[in-house]
């Protein structure tokens, strides 16, 4: 994923965040998806495009990135 365009990843994150109902209607497992919980403490580094989206959505909790 490191070579994926930042804007593409940012758009994907924003789309997932904004479309829980459509995702749930398409695939029921998304009933367990909580957009406000998309960010968590992870040993895997976040993509810069994802961080950008999370910051815009007010979900990014860390200041170092």
mmCIF file of the N, C-alpha and C atoms, coordinates in Angstrom:
data_MODEL
# 
_entry.id   MODEL 
# 
loop_
_atom_site.group_PDB 
_atom_site.id 
_atom_site.type_symbol 
_atom_site.label_atom_id 
_atom_site.label_alt_id 
_atom_site.label_comp_id 
_atom_site.label_asym_id 
_atom_site.label_entity_id 
_atom_site.label_seq_id 
_atom_site.pdbx_PDB_ins_code 
_atom_site.Cartn_x 
_atom_site.Cartn_y 
_atom_site.Cartn_z 
_atom_site.occupancy 
_atom_site.B_iso_or_equiv 
_atom_site.pdbx_formal_charge 
_atom_site.auth_seq_id 
_atom_site.auth_comp_id 
_atom_site.auth_asym_id 
_atom_site.auth_atom_id 
_atom_site.pdbx_PDB_model_num 
ATOM 1   N N  . UNK A 1 1  ? 0.809   -1.204 0.000  1.00 0.00 ? 1  UNK A N  1 
ATOM 2   C CA . UNK A 1 1  ? 0.000   0.000  0.000  1.00 0.00 ? 1  UNK A CA 1 
ATOM 3   C C  . UNK A 1 1  ? 0.853   1.269  0.000  1.00 0.00 ? 1  UNK A C  1 
ATOM 4   N N  . UNK A 1 2  ? 2.110   1.144  0.313  1.00 0.00 ? 2  UNK A N  1 
ATOM 5   C CA . UNK A 1 2  ? 2.959   2.328  0.395  1.00 0.00 ? 2  UNK A CA 1 
ATOM 6   C C  . UNK A 1 2  ? 3.043   3.075  -0.925 1.00 0.00 ? 2  UNK A C  1 
ATOM 7   N N  . UNK A 1 3  ? 2.876   2.362  -2.038 1.00 0.00 ? 3  UNK A N  1 
ATOM 8   C CA . UNK A 1 3  ? 2.979   3.017  -3.335 1.00 0.00 ? 3  UNK A CA 1 
ATOM 9   C C  . UNK A 1 3  ? 1.636   3.518  -3.866 1.00 0.00 ? 3  UNK A C  1 
ATOM 10  N N  . UNK A 1 4  ? 0.572   3.376  -3.083 1.00 0.00 ? 4  UNK A N  1 
ATOM 11  C CA . UNK A 1 4  ? -0.743  3.871  -3.496 1.00 0.00 ? 4  UNK A CA 1 
ATOM 12  C C  . UNK A 1 4  ? -0.819  5.366  -3.221 1.00 0.00 ? 4  UNK A C  1 
ATOM 13  N N  . UNK A 1 5  ? -1.357  6.087  -4.168 1.00 0.00 ? 5  UNK A N  1 
ATOM 14  C CA . UNK A 1 5  ? -1.504  7.535  -4.102 1.00 0.00 ? 5  UNK A CA 1 
ATOM 15  C C  . UNK A 1 5  ? -2.217  7.963  -2.817 1.00 0.00 ? 5  UNK A C  1 
ATOM 16  N N  . UNK A 1 6  ? -1.659  8.969  -2.136 1.00 0.00 ? 6  UNK A N  1 
ATOM 17  C CA . UNK A 1 6  ? -2.235  9.468  -0.885 1.00 0.00 ? 6  UNK A CA 1 
ATOM 18  C C  . UNK A 1 6  ? -3.695  9.881  -1.050 1.00 0.00 ? 6  UNK A C  1 
ATOM 19  N N  . UNK A 1 7  ? -4.008  10.574 -2.132 1.00 0.00 ? 7  UNK A N  1 
ATOM 20  C CA . UNK A 1 7  ? -5.376  11.063 -2.328 1.00 0.00 ? 7  UNK A CA 1 
ATOM 21  C C  . UNK A 1 7  ? -6.348  9.901  -2.528 1.00 0.00 ? 7  UNK A C  1 
ATOM 22  N N  . UNK A 1 8  ? -5.911  8.851  -3.189 1.00 0.00 ? 8  UNK A N  1 
ATOM 23  C CA . UNK A 1 8  ? -6.775  7.689  -3.399 1.00 0.00 ? 8  UNK A CA 1 
ATOM 24  C C  . UNK A 1 8  ? -7.119  7.024  -2.062 1.00 0.00 ? 8  UNK A C  1 
ATOM 25  N N  . UNK A 1 9  ? -6.124  6.861  -1.208 1.00 0.00 ? 9  UNK A N  1 
ATOM 26  C CA . UNK A 1 9  ? -6.352  6.257  0.105  1.00 0.00 ? 9  UNK A CA 1 
ATOM 27  C C  . UNK A 1 9  ? -7.237  7.168  0.948  1.00 0.00 ? 9  UNK A C  1 
ATOM 28  N N  . UNK A 1 10 ? -6.992  8.452  0.906  1.00 0.00 ? 10 UNK A N  1 
ATOM 29  C CA . UNK A 1 10 ? -7.803  9.412  1.657  1.00 0.00 ? 10 UNK A CA 1 
ATOM 30  C C  . UNK A 1 10 ? -9.263  9.345  1.217  1.00 0.00 ? 10 UNK A C  1 
ATOM 31  N N  . UNK A 1 11 ? -9.483  9.279  -0.086 1.00 0.00 ? 11 UNK A N  1 
ATOM 32  C CA . UNK A 1 11 ? -10.845 9.185  -0.613 1.00 0.00 ? 11 UNK A CA 1 
ATOM 33  C C  . UNK A 1 11 ? -11.517 7.873  -0.193 1.00 0.00 ? 11 UNK A C  1 
ATOM 34  N N  . UNK A 1 12 ? -10.771 6.790  -0.195 1.00 0.00 ? 12 UNK A N  1 
ATOM 35  C CA . UNK A 1 12 ? -11.313 5.504  0.234  1.00 0.00 ? 12 UNK A CA 1 
ATOM 36  C C  . UNK A 1 12 ? -11.760 5.566  1.692  1.00 0.00 ? 12 UNK A C  1 
ATOM 37  N N  . UNK A 1 13 ? -10.925 6.113  2.555  1.00 0.00 ? 13 UNK A N  1 
ATOM 38  C CA . UNK A 1 13 ? -11.256 6.225  3.977  1.00 0.00 ? 13 UNK A CA 1 
ATOM 39  C C  . UNK A 1 13 ? -12.510 7.075  4.159  1.00 0.00 ? 13 UNK A C  1 
ATOM 40  N N  . UNK A 1 14 ? -12.567 8.212  3.493  1.00 0.00 ? 14 UNK A N  1 
ATOM 41  C CA . UNK A 1 14 ? -13.741 9.099  3.620  1.00 0.00 ? 14 UNK A CA 1 
ATOM 42  C C  . UNK A 1 14 ? -15.009 8.415  3.100  1.00 0.00 ? 14 UNK A C  1 
ATOM 43  N N  . UNK A 1 15 ? -14.876 7.638  2.022  1.00 0.00 ? 15 UNK A N  1 
ATOM 44  C CA . UNK A 1 15 ? -16.024 6.928  1.449  1.00 0.00 ? 15 UNK A CA 1 
ATOM 45  C C  . UNK A 1 15 ? -16.532 5.849  2.408  1.00 0.00 ? 15 UNK A C  1 
ATOM 46  N N  . UNK A 1 16 ? -15.628 5.085  2.974  1.00 0.00 ? 16 UNK A N  1 
ATOM 47  C CA . UNK A 1 16 ? -16.038 4.081  3.952  1.00 0.00 ? 16 UNK A CA 1 
ATOM 48  C C  . UNK A 1 16 ? -16.737 4.733  5.141  1.00 0.00 ? 16 UNK A C  1 
ATOM 49  N N  . UNK A 1 17 ? -16.150 5.812  5.634  1.00 0.00 ? 17 UNK A N  1 
ATOM 50  C CA . UNK A 1 17 ? -16.697 6.514  6.796  1.00 0.00 ? 17 UNK A CA 1 
ATOM 51  C C  . UNK A 1 17 ? -18.125 7.012  6.540  1.00 0.00 ? 17 UNK A C  1 
ATOM 52  N N  . UNK A 1 18 ? -18.360 7.509  5.345  1.00 0.00 ? 18 UNK A N  1 
ATOM 53  C CA . UNK A 1 18 ? -19.636 8.169  5.033  1.00 0.00 ? 18 UNK A CA 1 
ATOM 54  C C  . UNK A 1 18 ? -20.738 7.220  4.561  1.00 0.00 ? 18 UNK A C  1 
ATOM 55  N N  . UNK A 1 19 ? -20.424 5.953  4.345  1.00 0.00 ? 19 UNK A N  1 
ATOM 56  C CA . UNK A 1 19 ? -21.398 5.077  3.684  1.00 0.00 ? 19 UNK A CA 1 
ATOM 57  C C  . UNK A 1 19 ? -21.691 3.772  4.409  1.00 0.00 ? 19 UNK A C  1 
ATOM 58  N N  . UNK A 1 20 ? -21.796 3.819  5.725  1.00 0.00 ? 20 UNK A N  1 
ATOM 59  C CA . UNK A 1 20 ? -22.084 2.604  6.479  1.00 0.00 ? 20 UNK A CA 1 
ATOM 60  C C  . UNK A 1 20 ? -23.390 1.953  6.034  1.00 0.00 ? 20 UNK A C  1 
ATOM 61  N N  . UNK A 1 21 ? -24.436 2.717  5.834  1.00 0.00 ? 21 UNK A N  1 
ATOM 62  C CA . UNK A 1 21 ? -25.723 2.139  5.454  1.00 0.00 ? 21 UNK A CA 1 
ATOM 63  C C  . UNK A 1 21 ? -25.631 1.394  4.132  1.00 0.00 ? 21 UNK A C  1 
ATOM 64  N N  . UNK A 1 22 ? -25.035 2.012  3.136  1.00 0.00 ? 22 UNK A N  1 
ATOM 65  C CA . UNK A 1 22 ? -24.900 1.362  1.832  1.00 0.00 ? 22 UNK A CA 1 
ATOM 66  C C  . UNK A 1 22 ? -24.026 0.114  1.937  1.00 0.00 ? 22 UNK A C  1 
ATOM 67  N N  . UNK A 1 23 ? -22.952 0.195  2.710  1.00 0.00 ? 23 UNK A N  1 
ATOM 68  C CA . UNK A 1 23 ? -22.081 -0.955 2.889  1.00 0.00 ? 23 UNK A CA 1 
ATOM 69  C C  . UNK A 1 23 ? -22.828 -2.100 3.585  1.00 0.00 ? 23 UNK A C  1 
ATOM 70  N N  . UNK A 1 24 ? -23.607 -1.772 4.600  1.00 0.00 ? 24 UNK A N  1 
ATOM 71  C CA . UNK A 1 24 ? -24.383 -2.778 5.320  1.00 0.00 ? 24 UNK A CA 1 
ATOM 72  C C  . UNK A 1 24 ? -25.428 -3.422 4.412  1.00 0.00 ? 24 UNK A C  1 
ATOM 73  N N  . UNK A 1 25 ? -26.079 -2.605 3.584  1.00 0.00 ? 25 UNK A N  1 
ATOM 74  C CA . UNK A 1 25 ? -27.070 -3.148 2.659  1.00 0.00 ? 25 UNK A CA 1 
ATOM 75  C C  . UNK A 1 25 ? -26.430 -4.078 1.632  1.00 0.00 ? 25 UNK A C  1 
ATOM 76  N N  . UNK A 1 26 ? -25.212 -3.781 1.238  1.00 0.00 ? 26 UNK A N  1 
ATOM 77  C CA . UNK A 1 26 ? -24.515 -4.592 0.247  1.00 0.00 ? 26 UNK A CA 1 
ATOM 78  C C  . UNK A 1 26 ? -23.923 -5.863 0.856  1.00 0.00 ? 26 UNK A C  1 
ATOM 79  N N  . UNK A 1 27 ? -23.473 -5.755 2.086  1.00 0.00 ? 27 UNK A N  1 
ATOM 80  C CA . UNK A 1 27 ? -22.804 -6.887 2.729  1.00 0.00 ? 27 UNK A CA 1 
ATOM 81  C C  . UNK A 1 27 ? -23.021 -6.767 4.236  1.00 0.00 ? 27 UNK A C  1 
ATOM 82  N N  . UNK A 1 28 ? -23.874 -7.608 4.756  1.00 0.00 ? 28 UNK A N  1 
ATOM 83  C CA . UNK A 1 28 ? -24.338 -7.514 6.137  1.00 0.00 ? 28 UNK A CA 1 
ATOM 84  C C  . UNK A 1 28 ? -23.281 -7.449 7.213  1.00 0.00 ? 28 UNK A C  1 
ATOM 85  N N  . UNK A 1 29 ? -22.094 -7.989 6.961  1.00 0.00 ? 29 UNK A N  1 
ATOM 86  C CA . UNK A 1 29 ? -21.051 -7.973 7.987  1.00 0.00 ? 29 UNK A CA 1 
ATOM 87  C C  . UNK A 1 29 ? -20.698 -6.538 8.396  1.00 0.00 ? 29 UNK A C  1 
ATOM 88  N N  . UNK A 1 30 ? -20.999 -5.577 7.544  1.00 0.00 ? 30 UNK A N  1 
ATOM 89  C CA . UNK A 1 30 ? -20.710 -4.177 7.882  1.00 0.00 ? 30 UNK A CA 1 
ATOM 90  C C  . UNK A 1 30 ? -21.597 -3.645 9.007  1.00 0.00 ? 30 UNK A C  1 
ATOM 91  N N  . UNK A 1 31 ? -22.572 -4.436 9.482  1.00 0.00 ? 31 UNK A N  1 
ATOM 92  C CA . UNK A 1 31 ? -23.333 -4.011 10.658 1.00 0.00 ? 31 UNK A CA 1 
ATOM 93  C C  . UNK A 1 31 ? -22.402 -3.875 11.858 1.00 0.00 ? 31 UNK A C  1 
ATOM 94  N N  . UNK A 1 32 ? -21.285 -4.593 11.811 1.00 0.00 ? 32 UNK A N  1 
ATOM 95  C CA . UNK A 1 32 ? -20.295 -4.531 12.908 1.00 0.00 ? 32 UNK A CA 1 
ATOM 96  C C  . UNK A 1 32 ? -19.197 -3.496 12.656 1.00 0.00 ? 32 UNK A C  1 
ATOM 97  N N  . UNK A 1 33 ? -19.369 -2.704 11.614 1.00 0.00 ? 33 UNK A N  1 
ATOM 98  C CA . UNK A 1 33 ? -18.406 -1.651 11.276 1.00 0.00 ? 33 UNK A CA 1 
ATOM 99  C C  . UNK A 1 33 ? -18.856 -0.350 11.923 1.00 0.00 ? 33 UNK A C  1 
ATOM 100 N N  . UNK A 1 34 ? -17.982 0.258  12.698 1.00 0.00 ? 34 UNK A N  1 
ATOM 101 C CA . UNK A 1 34 ? -18.285 1.517  13.369 1.00 0.00 ? 34 UNK A CA 1 
ATOM 102 C C  . UNK A 1 34 ? -17.312 2.577  12.868 1.00 0.00 ? 34 UNK A C  1 
ATOM 103 N N  . UNK A 1 35 ? -17.772 3.477  11.985 1.00 0.00 ? 35 UNK A N  1 
ATOM 104 C CA . UNK A 1 35 ? -16.878 4.467  11.391 1.00 0.00 ? 35 UNK A CA 1 
ATOM 105 C C  . UNK A 1 35 ? -16.083 5.286  12.405 1.00 0.00 ? 35 UNK A C  1 
ATOM 106 N N  . UNK A 1 36 ? -16.681 5.585  13.559 1.00 0.00 ? 36 UNK A N  1 
ATOM 107 C CA . UNK A 1 36 ? -15.969 6.383  14.558 1.00 0.00 ? 36 UNK A CA 1 
ATOM 108 C C  . UNK A 1 36 ? -14.820 5.613  15.187 1.00 0.00 ? 36 UNK A C  1 
ATOM 109 N N  . UNK A 1 37 ? -14.781 4.304  14.962 1.00 0.00 ? 37 UNK A N  1 
ATOM 110 C CA . UNK A 1 37 ? -13.728 3.464  15.547 1.00 0.00 ? 37 UNK A CA 1 
ATOM 111 C C  . UNK A 1 37 ? -12.740 2.977  14.490 1.00 0.00 ? 37 UNK A C  1 
ATOM 112 N N  . UNK A 1 38 ? -12.655 3.671  13.378 1.00 0.00 ? 38 UNK A N  1 
ATOM 113 C CA . UNK A 1 38 ? -11.756 3.251  12.305 1.00 0.00 ? 38 UNK A CA 1 
ATOM 114 C C  . UNK A 1 38 ? -10.283 3.373  12.690 1.00 0.00 ? 38 UNK A C  1 
ATOM 115 N N  . UNK A 1 39 ? -9.985  4.232  13.624 1.00 0.00 ? 39 UNK A N  1 
ATOM 116 C CA . UNK A 1 39 ? -8.600  4.469  14.026 1.00 0.00 ? 39 UNK A CA 1 
ATOM 117 C C  . UNK A 1 39 ? -8.383  3.866  15.406 1.00 0.00 ? 39 UNK A C  1 
ATOM 118 N N  . UNK A 1 40 ? -7.294  3.179  15.559 1.00 0.00 ? 40 UNK A N  1 
ATOM 119 C CA . UNK A 1 40 ? -6.952  2.608  16.853 1.00 0.00 ? 40 UNK A CA 1 
ATOM 120 C C  . UNK A 1 40 ? -5.453  2.470  16.976 1.00 0.00 ? 40 UNK A C  1 
ATOM 121 N N  . UNK A 1 41 ? -5.030  2.094  18.137 1.00 0.00 ? 41 UNK A N  1 
ATOM 122 C CA . UNK A 1 41 ? -3.602  1.885  18.375 1.00 0.00 ? 41 UNK A CA 1 
ATOM 123 C C  . UNK A 1 41 ? -3.173  0.663  17.574 1.00 0.00 ? 41 UNK A C  1 
ATOM 124 N N  . UNK A 1 42 ? -2.224  0.829  16.687 1.00 0.00 ? 42 UNK A N  1 
ATOM 125 C CA . UNK A 1 42 ? -1.814  -0.245 15.795 1.00 0.00 ? 42 UNK A CA 1 
ATOM 126 C C  . UNK A 1 42 ? -0.297  -0.266 15.639 1.00 0.00 ? 42 UNK A C  1 
ATOM 127 N N  . UNK A 1 43 ? 0.236   -1.460 15.573 1.00 0.00 ? 43 UNK A N  1 
ATOM 128 C CA . UNK A 1 43 ? 1.672   -1.592 15.324 1.00 0.00 ? 43 UNK A CA 1 
ATOM 129 C C  . UNK A 1 43 ? 1.988   -1.407 13.839 1.00 0.00 ? 43 UNK A C  1 
ATOM 130 N N  . UNK A 1 44 ? 0.970   -1.542 12.999 1.00 0.00 ? 44 UNK A N  1 
ATOM 131 C CA . UNK A 1 44 ? 1.127   -1.339 11.563 1.00 0.00 ? 44 UNK A CA 1 
ATOM 132 C C  . UNK A 1 44 ? 0.989   0.157  11.285 1.00 0.00 ? 44 UNK A C  1 
ATOM 133 N N  . UNK A 1 45 ? 1.951   0.757  10.607 1.00 0.00 ? 45 UNK A N  1 
ATOM 134 C CA . UNK A 1 45 ? 1.867   2.201  10.353 1.00 0.00 ? 45 UNK A CA 1 
ATOM 135 C C  . UNK A 1 45 ? 0.694   2.546  9.435  1.00 0.00 ? 45 UNK A C  1 
ATOM 136 N N  . UNK A 1 46 ? 0.073   3.664  9.698  1.00 0.00 ? 46 UNK A N  1 
ATOM 137 C CA . UNK A 1 46 ? -1.021  4.158  8.871  1.00 0.00 ? 46 UNK A CA 1 
ATOM 138 C C  . UNK A 1 46 ? -0.460  4.807  7.613  1.00 0.00 ? 46 UNK A C  1 
ATOM 139 N N  . UNK A 1 47 ? -1.158  4.649  6.517  1.00 0.00 ? 47 UNK A N  1 
ATOM 140 C CA . UNK A 1 47 ? -0.800  5.286  5.248  1.00 0.00 ? 47 UNK A CA 1 
ATOM 141 C C  . UNK A 1 47 ? -0.981  6.800  5.412  1.00 0.00 ? 47 UNK A C  1 
ATOM 142 N N  . UNK A 1 48 ? -0.083  7.616  4.855  1.00 0.00 ? 48 UNK A N  1 
ATOM 143 C CA . UNK A 1 48 ? -0.219  9.076  4.972  1.00 0.00 ? 48 UNK A CA 1 
ATOM 144 C C  . UNK A 1 48 ? -1.568  9.592  4.467  1.00 0.00 ? 48 UNK A C  1 
ATOM 145 N N  . UNK A 1 49 ? -2.110  8.986  3.422  1.00 0.00 ? 49 UNK A N  1 
ATOM 146 C CA . UNK A 1 49 ? -3.415  9.401  2.918  1.00 0.00 ? 49 UNK A CA 1 
ATOM 147 C C  . UNK A 1 49 ? -4.527  9.100  3.906  1.00 0.00 ? 49 UNK A C  1 
ATOM 148 N N  . UNK A 1 50 ? -4.409  7.980  4.608  1.00 0.00 ? 50 UNK A N  1 
ATOM 149 C CA . UNK A 1 50 ? -5.397  7.631  5.634  1.00 0.00 ? 50 UNK A CA 1 
ATOM 150 C C  . UNK A 1 50 ? -5.317  8.618  6.797  1.00 0.00 ? 50 UNK A C  1 
ATOM 151 N N  . UNK A 1 51 ? -4.104  8.942  7.207  1.00 0.00 ? 51 UNK A N  1 
ATOM 152 C CA . UNK A 1 51 ? -3.930  9.905  8.296  1.00 0.00 ? 51 UNK A CA 1 
ATOM 153 C C  . UNK A 1 51 ? -4.572  11.238 7.929  1.00 0.00 ? 51 UNK A C  1 
ATOM 154 N N  . UNK A 1 52 ? -4.365  11.672 6.694  1.00 0.00 ? 52 UNK A N  1 
ATOM 155 C CA . UNK A 1 52 ? -4.954  12.929 6.219  1.00 0.00 ? 52 UNK A CA 1 
ATOM 156 C C  . UNK A 1 52 ? -6.479  12.888 6.358  1.00 0.00 ? 52 UNK A C  1 
ATOM 157 N N  . UNK A 1 53 ? -7.088  11.793 5.933  1.00 0.00 ? 53 UNK A N  1 
ATOM 158 C CA . UNK A 1 53 ? -8.543  11.664 6.021  1.00 0.00 ? 53 UNK A CA 1 
ATOM 159 C C  . UNK A 1 53 ? -9.003  11.608 7.467  1.00 0.00 ? 53 UNK A C  1 
ATOM 160 N N  . UNK A 1 54 ? -8.316  10.826 8.285  1.00 0.00 ? 54 UNK A N  1 
ATOM 161 C CA . UNK A 1 54 ? -8.698  10.717 9.693  1.00 0.00 ? 54 UNK A CA 1 
ATOM 162 C C  . UNK A 1 54 ? -8.622  12.068 10.398 1.00 0.00 ? 54 UNK A C  1 
ATOM 163 N N  . UNK A 1 55 ? -7.624  12.856 10.069 1.00 0.00 ? 55 UNK A N  1 
ATOM 164 C CA . UNK A 1 55 ? -7.516  14.194 10.662 1.00 0.00 ? 55 UNK A CA 1 
ATOM 165 C C  . UNK A 1 55 ? -8.702  15.057 10.250 1.00 0.00 ? 55 UNK A C  1 
ATOM 166 N N  . UNK A 1 56 ? -9.058  15.030 8.959  1.00 0.00 ? 56 UNK A N  1 
ATOM 167 C CA . UNK A 1 56 ? -10.208 15.816 8.482  1.00 0.00 ? 56 UNK A CA 1 
ATOM 168 C C  . UNK A 1 56 ? -11.509 15.360 9.131  1.00 0.00 ? 56 UNK A C  1 
ATOM 169 N N  . UNK A 1 57 ? -11.609 14.074 9.409  1.00 0.00 ? 57 UNK A N  1 
ATOM 170 C CA . UNK A 1 57 ? -12.811 13.525 10.030 1.00 0.00 ? 57 UNK A CA 1 
ATOM 171 C C  . UNK A 1 57 ? -12.817 13.690 11.552 1.00 0.00 ? 57 UNK A C  1 
ATOM 172 N N  . UNK A 1 58 ? -11.714 14.188 12.096 1.00 0.00 ? 58 UNK A N  1 
ATOM 173 C CA . UNK A 1 58 ? -11.609 14.376 13.549 1.00 0.00 ? 58 UNK A CA 1 
ATOM 174 C C  . UNK A 1 58 ? -11.388 13.075 14.313 1.00 0.00 ? 58 UNK A C  1 
ATOM 175 N N  . UNK A 1 59 ? -10.884 12.057 13.628 1.00 0.00 ? 59 UNK A N  1 
ATOM 176 C CA . UNK A 1 59 ? -10.655 10.764 14.253 1.00 0.00 ? 59 UNK A CA 1 
ATOM 177 C C  . UNK A 1 59 ? -9.216  10.530 14.680 1.00 0.00 ? 59 UNK A C  1 
ATOM 178 N N  . UNK A 1 60 ? -8.299  11.309 14.131 1.00 0.00 ? 60 UNK A N  1 
ATOM 179 C CA . UNK A 1 60 ? -6.876  11.094 14.419 1.00 0.00 ? 60 UNK A CA 1 
ATOM 180 C C  . UNK A 1 60 ? -6.551  11.628 15.801 1.00 0.00 ? 60 UNK A C  1 
ATOM 181 N N  . UNK A 1 61 ? -6.021  10.761 16.654 1.00 0.00 ? 61 UNK A N  1 
ATOM 182 C CA . UNK A 1 61 ? -5.792  11.110 18.054 1.00 0.00 ? 61 UNK A CA 1 
ATOM 183 C C  . UNK A 1 61 ? -4.335  11.427 18.389 1.00 0.00 ? 61 UNK A C  1 
ATOM 184 N N  . UNK A 1 62 ? -3.463  11.147 17.444 1.00 0.00 ? 62 UNK A N  1 
ATOM 185 C CA . UNK A 1 62 ? -2.037  11.304 17.713 1.00 0.00 ? 62 UNK A CA 1 
ATOM 186 C C  . UNK A 1 62 ? -1.498  12.575 17.051 1.00 0.00 ? 62 UNK A C  1 
ATOM 187 N N  . UNK A 1 63 ? -0.510  13.174 17.658 1.00 0.00 ? 63 UNK A N  1 
ATOM 188 C CA . UNK A 1 63 ? 0.038   14.427 17.144 1.00 0.00 ? 63 UNK A CA 1 
ATOM 189 C C  . UNK A 1 63 ? 1.341   14.227 16.401 1.00 0.00 ? 63 UNK A C  1 
ATOM 190 N N  . UNK A 1 64 ? 1.965   13.055 16.515 1.00 0.00 ? 64 UNK A N  1 
ATOM 191 C CA . UNK A 1 64 ? 3.276   12.870 15.898 1.00 0.00 ? 64 UNK A CA 1 
ATOM 192 C C  . UNK A 1 64 ? 3.237   12.716 14.392 1.00 0.00 ? 64 UNK A C  1 
ATOM 193 N N  . UNK A 1 65 ? 2.074   12.509 13.786 1.00 0.00 ? 65 UNK A N  1 
ATOM 194 C CA . UNK A 1 65 ? 2.003   12.335 12.327 1.00 0.00 ? 65 UNK A CA 1 
ATOM 195 C C  . UNK A 1 65 ? 1.109   13.372 11.703 1.00 0.00 ? 65 UNK A C  1 
# 
